[in-house]
């Protein structure tokens, strides 16, 4: 537990428990015993509840297998025509053989593919990728992406000289329903 819980435990819970225990022992009134047991049941229940919630919401560890797959523009970060246009024109995939295929598209049709290799930087806890393209680079993949995690999900942010930050999330491409 954190510093605040320890402070509460030492300065409030322990002294209150001692006072209630002494009062219960001296007076033999059941109210002091009930209050003491109620306080401790509440504290233990709260600690268990917080621990369970923390397990459910905490971010899971990512490994290389989580990184492999198809990525599309994340339209939840910015909505509107520009986001929809980017979604219909850019996507990429990372294969098990550490190959990255960046696709320029017209909706479902792939018009151009930039092939490259990735390698993982091992010194970091979360897998960071470094891009190395064989042919000329596209402005979106000129720089290495940054991986951001939120809970159990993650997304990549590429910096584009034309668009600024471009957000990709792991998902299969689907036609936008209009």
ABEGO torsion letter per residue (X at the ends): XBAAAAAAAAAAAAAAAAAAAAAAAAAGBAAAAAAAAAAAAAAAAAAAAAAAAAAAABBBBBBAAAABEBBBBBAAABBEAAAAAAAAABBBBBBAAGBBBBBBBBEABBABBBBBBBBBBAABABBBBBBBBABBBBAAAABBBBBBBBEABBBBBBBBAAAEBBBBBBBBBBBBBX
